[in-house]
Amino acid sequence: MSASTRRPGGITTANALPLAFSWLILAVVIVLLAFVLYMTFVPSLPTEPGFTLKHWSNVASSRLLTRVIPNTAIVGFGAIFVGAFFALPMAWLLNRTTLPLRATFTTMIGITPVIPGFILAMGWIMLLDERIGLLNNVAASLLGFSSIPLSVKDSPWGIAWVLGLILAPAIFFLVAGPLCRIDPSLEEAASVVGMRHLTTLRRVTLPLVWPGILGGLIYVFMTAVSIFEIPALLGAASGKVPVLASEIFYSVRPGGPLTATFAYGAAGVYGTLLAAPSLVALYVYLRVLERTERYQVITGKGYRPRETDLGGWSWIGVGFVVLYLALAVGLPLLVLLWASLMPVLQMPSREALSKLSFTNYDGLFEGLGGFGVISNTVVLVLSVSLFVSFFSFMVSWVVVRTQAQSRKLMDMLVMVPHAIPSLAFAFALAMLGILASRWLPWLPLSGTLGIIAVAHVINRMPYGTRVMNSALAQVHRELEECAQVCGTKTPTIMRTIILPLIKPSVIYLVVWTAMLSFQEVTMALFLSGPHNNVLSVSIWVLWEGGNLGTAAAGAVAMVATTGLLMFGILRLAGGPTAGLVGREVGAAPLTKSQ
């Protein structure tokens, strides 16, 4: 049978290999989702038979309805408010005005998401804590009080504040693109009919960039309610501010004050409850995108982007951007650096300066776990980045380069991990690990580096396919058609023609995925065991164990390493803002244009 022979469904035998690899990774996604739902009906361990609705009936418990769900809602919507408060004005200032240092500020905002969130949360605890908070102590001494009852700990509003600062860049970049492309003639027409600047902003500009704003708000909500480590540091671990993400974690990994026993079925219910609003929000966003013609403002006639001259107000704008950068990154990292150089955390003073030393850095390598932890981190980072790139290329090849009837379904399925919290997938993998230890003891799953790698690969696939879809769409089909005429097989075409042409995108995806895997802690902590600890988990354990100085030194070292990786990405991407739309921080899948 020739390479061009078609099978039913519009796929050729030459493309059977990409189709097989694509359905392999998508089958894993489907199985994990089904297993999360299955666990909600399991009485106890997944290896034990039985069926129960008890876990669902417990949804009506007073604690869940009066504390957990309200706290989760406050964290999600509070993070939206804080993130939008900073991101929307900055998006306008840095893309529609003559504000000084715009490129520098944009680059700095782009770097913010790659700093591990739990490290910034550690910094905020050292800044605002009733007992050790440096800002609290400064304010108390200036006002003549013994202490200031202001803290980011033990309050859902404090968690929302920290998450909003960390996730604001996602809103910024999702709104920045549409703002740059608005035809200024629309705003000029509004001014001609007598609209004031604020009225024009409210009735013309904001409605035109509504898809970007909505995408950013949805992303922030989905991420804020699914993150575990930051709420845990700021009160969920003590049981004072329980949220759904912490309930999932401590149901499977007992250790919280109210979770002394395992509750696997309850964790499945919490995961389902956490996924439901995210899926609804994603559905609403996709419905908005279906009406994209309402937001099309770029035409070939008379389009001329123009910037607003702020005049004497420029320095107020600069001050606002600097304030955000100081709150989001500057102050938390400075206090961590200070703590890493102090034997015991104390207020800056002449006496304290005399105690500065690198004691916390001495033996840091052994304190973090030694060669085993470092090698685990390197293996995880490299394997995840390579597997994500490989499977993303396979899926995108089927979606972009073939006429398979299932390609649209595949493109939708690969987006599902973006809407489902990462903890839900980690939970499903942990349960499958328990099954494997019972029925397939020869399959190394639980407590291995491989189970963490699988969780990372599933979680990063939505972003990887967006990058690959865009890259493959830019390569004309005539190149591979010419090679096929000459008898070249599809794997050879991929390796010798297509991959060299999309090399920049592939390299960018590999490095970016490696950096995100390097800093991630939620899934790694959930699936960690004695033999698969990685660097982020080691820093977490040091902090939770009360070794603040050593944990701060590890955090500083991790941020420095992340900064070097980020510098490499910027060089590879060819500019300060290239490819910086989103964290995992992961916001890319929400934008169809990427």
N, C-alpha and C positions, 0 to 999 in steps of 0.2 A: 504494500500500500504506500502510495507516495506521500510526501510530507504535506502536500496541499489538500489531501483527501479530507473531506468534511464529514464530521459525525453529527448526529442529531443535536440540535441545540446551538448550532452555529460555531462549534469549536473544531479546529482541525486537529489531526493526530499529532502534528508538530507542537501544538500548544497543550497537549495532554499533561506534560510534566508541570508547567506552572499551575494548571487547574488542580492537579493532585495536591501540590504543596499548599495551595490556597485553601482548599477545603479541609486540609489537615489542621491548619491553625484555627480556622473558623469552627471546626468541629470541637476543638478544645474549648473555645468560647461558649458554644452552645451547651456542652456538657457541664461546664462550671456553673452557668446560669441555672440549668435544670437542677443541679445538685443543691444549690442554695435554696431553691423552692422546696425540694424534696426534704431537706433537713428540718423544715418547719413542721413536718408531720411525724418526725422520728421521736420516740419517747426519750431516748438517751443517746447512747453511742450509735454511730451509723452501722456498726457491725451487729447490732442487736435487732431482732425483728420486732414488728409492732407498728401501730398506727395510732396517732392521737391528735386531737384538736386543742389540747390543753395550752400549747404555746400561743395559739391565736387568741384563745379566750383570755389569756393574761394581758393582752393588749389593753384591755379595759381597766387594768390595775391603777390604783390611785397614783402610785409613784411615777408610772410611765406617762400618765395623762397630765399630772400636775407639775412634774419636775423635768423629766427627760425630754419630752417633745417640746414643751415651752422653751427650755434652755436651748435646744437645737434650733428652734425657730429664731430665737433672739440672736444666736451666733450667726445664722445664715443671713438674715435680713440686716442685722447690725453691720456685718462685714460689707454688705452691699452699700449701705449708707456711707460708711467710712471710706470705702474704696472709690465710690462715685464722687464724694466730696472733694477728694484730691485729684482723681484722674480726669474728670471732665474739664475742669478749668485748665489743667496742665495740657490736655490735648489741644484745646483751643489756643492757649498761649504759645505752645511750641510748634504749631502747624499753621496758624492763621494770622500771626502777628509778627512784628519785627523785633521780638524779644531778643536781647543779646545772648550769646552762648547757647543758642538753641541746639546745635549739633552735639555739644558737650553734654548738655542736660539730657538729651534723648538717649545718648549712649549710657549715661549713668543710670537712668531709669531702666534701660534694657538689661543692665547688669544686675539690678536689684533682685529679680526673681530667681536667679541661679544661686543666691546665697541660701543655704539650708534654713528653712523656716523655724525649726526648733532651736537653732542657734540664736536667731534673732529673738525668739521668745525667752531664751535664757538671759539675753542682754536686758530685755525689758523687766524681767524679775529683779535683776540687780539694780535697775533704775528706779522702779516703782514697787517697792515692797515695804510694808510697815516696819519690818525689822532691819533689813539690810539695804533697802533702796537708797542709792546715793542721792537721787533727786529729792526724795522725801527728807533725808537728813539735811540737805542744803536748805530746803524750804522751811523746815522746822527751826533751824538755827537762825535764819533770817527773820522769821516771824516770832521767835521767842517761845515756841511750843516744844514740848518734850517729844512729840511725834506727830506725824501727819497721817490721818487714816485714809490714805489714798493708795490703792494697789490695783494691779492688773490681775492679781490672783483671786481665786474664789468668787469670781463674778462672771456671768456670761457676757456682760458688757466689756469687761477687760479682755476676754478672749476675742470678741468681735473687733475690738480696737486693734489688736495685734494682727489678726487675720486680714482685716481691711487694709492696713498699711502694706502687708506683704503681697496681697493680691491686686492692689490698685494698678500695677503695670499691665495686667491683663486687659482691664477696661481701657486704659490709656492707648494701647496699641490697636485694639479692635475699633476704637473710635477715630484714631489718628488718620488711618487710611481714607475713610469716607470724608473726613473734614478737609483733607488735602484736595479732594476731587470735586468739591462743591463749586459750581459755576458762580462767581461773585456777582454776575449780572442779576441773579435772583434776589440777592440781598440789596443790590443797588435799586432794583425796581421797588422793593419794599420801602426804602428810604425816600424815593421819589413821591410815593403816595402818603408820606408823612409818618411812617412808623419810626418809633424810637429804637435805639440800639437793642435794649433789653427785649422789647416786643418782637423785633426781627429775629433775635436769637431764639426766643420761645416759640414763635409761630412759623418760622421759615427754616432756620438752620437745624435746630434739634429734631424736627420731624423728618428731615432729609437723611440724617445720620441715625435714625431710630434703629435699623437692623444692627448696626455696630454697637450701639448702646445696649440694646436688649441682649445681644450675644455676650457682651462683657458682663452684664449683671447676672445672666444665667450661669455663666462659667464660674463667677465668684461664689454664687450660692451653692452650686454643685460641689465645688472644691471645699468651701468652708465647712459644710456639714459633714463631709466625709473624712476630713483630716483628723487623725487621732492624737498625734504627738503634742501639738500645741495646746489643745484643751486639757490633755493629761498633765502637762507641766503647770498649767494655770488653774488647776482645781479639780479636774475630773478624776485624777488618780486618787485623791483623798475622799472622793464621794460627795464633795460640796457642790460641784457643778457637773452632774452627770449629763452626758449627751449621747445620742444614738451611737456614734462612732466608738466612744469609750465603753458603752454597754456591750457592743459586739466583741471588743478586745477582751474585756475582763470576764465575759461569759465563757470564752474559750481558754483564756490565759488567766486563771484566778489569781488575785493579788490585790484587788481593790477592797475597800472596807466592807462592801456589801456583796461581794462575790467570792465567797470562800469555797464554792463548789463549781463544778463544770455545769454549763447549761447550753449545750450545743444547739438544741432546738430553738431556744430563745434567741440565740445569736442569729439563726437563720431568719427569724421573724424581724429582728432589728435590721438586718441587711435588706430585707424586702421593703420594710418601711422607709429605709434610707434611699433606696433606689427609686421608689414610686414617684416622689416629687421631681426628681431629676429627669426621669423619663417624660413626665408631663411637660416640664419646662422645655426640654429639647424638642418635643412635638410642637409646642407653641412657636418656638423659634423657626422650625422648618416651615411651618405654615406661613410665617411672615416672609420667609425667603421666597415662597412661591409667588409672592406679589412684588417681585423685585422691580417691575416696570414703574411702580410708584416712586421709586427712589433713584431712577436713572436721570442724572443731571448733566452728564458729559456728552456733548455733541461735537460734531466737527466744525460747526459754524459759531464763531464768536466766543469760543471757550478760551478764557485767559485767567488763570489763577492769580489772585491778588492778595496781598497781606495788609492787615490793619496796622497802621502806625500808632503805637501806644503813647508816643511822646513822653511826657514827664511821668506817666504811670508805669513805664517799663521796669523801674527798679522795684515797684511793688510786686509786679509779676515775678521778677527774679527772686524776690524774697519769699514768695509763696512756694516756688519750686524748691528753693534751698531748704525751706522749712520741712517740706515733705521728705527730701533726701536725708535730712538730719534725723527726722523721727523714724523713718523706715530703715535706715542703714547706719548713718553716722553715729548716733548716740549708743545704740545697742552694741556695735562693734568696738567702739572706744572703751566702753565699760568692760567688755570681755577682755580686751587687750590689757586694760589696767588690772583686772582681776588675775590674769595669767601671770603678771609680773609681781604680784603681792603674795606673801606667805599666808595672810589672812585679809579678806576684803575689808577695807576701811576707807574713810573719806580722804580725798587728795589733800595733802598738806606738806609742809617742809619736812616734818618728821617722817611722813609716809614716803616721800621721795627718796629718803635715805635707805629705805628698806627694799627698794626695787631690786629684783634679781631674776635670774632665769632658773630658779630652783624648780618651778613647776614643769619646766621643759626638760630638766634632767630626768632621765629614765622614762620620758613620755612614751617612747617606743614600746617598752615593756608594759607600761601602764595601760596602753591601748590594746594590748593582747599580743604584742610581738609579731613575729614573722607570719604566724598563722592567720591573724586578722588581716594584715596587709595583703597577703597572697590571696585570701578569699575575696577581698575587695577588688583587687586587680582582675582576678578571673571573672568575677561577676560583671564588672564594668565592660570588659572586653567581649565576653560571650553574649551579653544582652545586646550590646550595640551591633554586633555582627548578625545575630539571629533576627533582630528587629529589621535591619536593613535587608536581609535576605528574604524574609517572609513578606515584608512590605513590597519589595520589588515583584515577587511572584503574584501577589494579590493585584497590584496595580497593573501588571502586565495583562492579566485577564480582563480587568475592568476597562483599561484604556486601549489595549491593542487587539482585542478580539471582539467577536460578535456573539459571544456566549449568552444565552437567554438568562443565565443565572448571575450575570455580572452586576446588575443593579442590586439584586438581593445580597450579593457578596459585599458590595460597597456599603450597604446599610448595616449588615451584620458586623463588619469590621469597625463601625463607628460605635457600637453598643458599649464597649468598655469605657468610652469617654463619659457616658451617662451613668454607668454603674460605679459606685464607690470602690476604690481599690481594695478596701478591707473585705468587701463581699467576695471578691475573687480569691483573696488570701485565705478567707475562711473556708471556701469550697475546696481549695487545694489542701488545707490542713485536714479536712475531713476525709478527702480522698487518700491522704497519707495514712490515716488511721485504718482505712479499708485495706490499703496495700500492705500494711504491716501484718494484717490478719490473713488475707487471702493470697497476696502475692509477695511473700517475704523476700523473694529474690530481686524485687524492684526497689532500688534505693530512692526513697522519696522523702519521708519525714526526717526532719533534722539535717537535710543535706543542702548544699549550695544550689543544687539543681531546682529544688522546689521554689526557692526565691527567684531564680532566674526565669522560670516559667511565669511567675506572677508579674515580673517586670516586663517580659516580652508581651504578654497579653495587654498590660496597661499602656504600653507605648505604641502599640500597633495603629491606633487611630491617627496619631501624629505622623508616624512613618509613612502611612499610605497617602496622606495629604501631600507630603513632600514628593513622594514618588509619582503620584498622579500628575502633579504639575510638571515634573521633569520629563516624564514620558510623553505628555501631550505636546511638548515643544519639539519633539523629534518626528520629522515627516516619515510617513510609512514607505515612501519610495525607496529609502535606503535598504530596509530589510527585504522589500520586494525584489530589488535587484540581486541581493544576495541569494534569495530563494530561487531565482531563475538560474543562478549558477550552481544550484544544488547544495547550498550551504544549509545545514540543519539549524533549527531554532536555538538550541543551547550555544552553538558557536556564534550565531548572530548576536545573541545577548552578550556574550563574553567579549567579542572582538569589535563589535560595532556600537551597540546601544550603550553599554556600561561606560566605555571611554567618553562618549558624548555627554553623558549625565554625571560624569565623575565629580564635579563640584557639589552637586546636590547629595550624592552618595556620601562624600567625605563629611559634608556638613551634618547629615543625619547621623552618621556614626559618632562624630565627636559630641554633638548635642545630646544624643541618647546616652552616651557614656557619662557625660557630666550629670544628667538627671539621675541616672542610676547610682552614681557616686554619692549623691547627697540624700537620696531617699531613705527614710527610716521607718515609716508606718508598716509597709509590707514586710520589710526585713526583720523588724522587731516582732511582728506577729508570728512569723514563721521561723524565728531564730531558735537555735539549740546549742548544745555544747561545742559542736564542731563546725558551725556555719556562721559564726558571728562576723560582721563586717564593721568597718570603721565608724559609720554613723551610729550603729547600735552600741559600740564600745563607749563612745562619748556620752550617749544617753545613760548607759549604766553607771558611768562615773558620776554624772550629775545626780542621778537618783540615789546613789550611795553616799552623797554628801561631800564628795571630793571636788569642790567647786573650782579650786585653783587648777587642778589637773584637767578637769573638764573644759575650763576656759582655754587652757593652753592647747588642748586637742581641737577645740572649735576654731581657734585662730589658725592653726595649721591647716585645718580642713578648708577654711575660707580662702587661705592663700593658694592652696592647690586648685580650688574651684576657679579663682581669679585667673590663674595661668591657663586653665582650660578655656575660659571665656575669651581670653585674649587670642587664643588660637582660633576659636570660632569666628571672631570678628575679622581676623586676617583671612581666613578661608572664605568667609561670606563676601568679602570685598567691600565692606563698609560698616559704619557704626550701627546702622539700624537694620541691616539685612537679616531677615529670618527671625527677628526678635518678637514676633507677634505671639505671645503667650509663654506659661511656666511648664510642666509636668511636668515653665509653669504650664504647659499643655493646652493652651487655648486654641491652637491652630485648627483642630477639627471643627470648631464652630463657624469658621469662615469658609465659604465656598470658593473664594477667590484665591486661596493660597495654593 
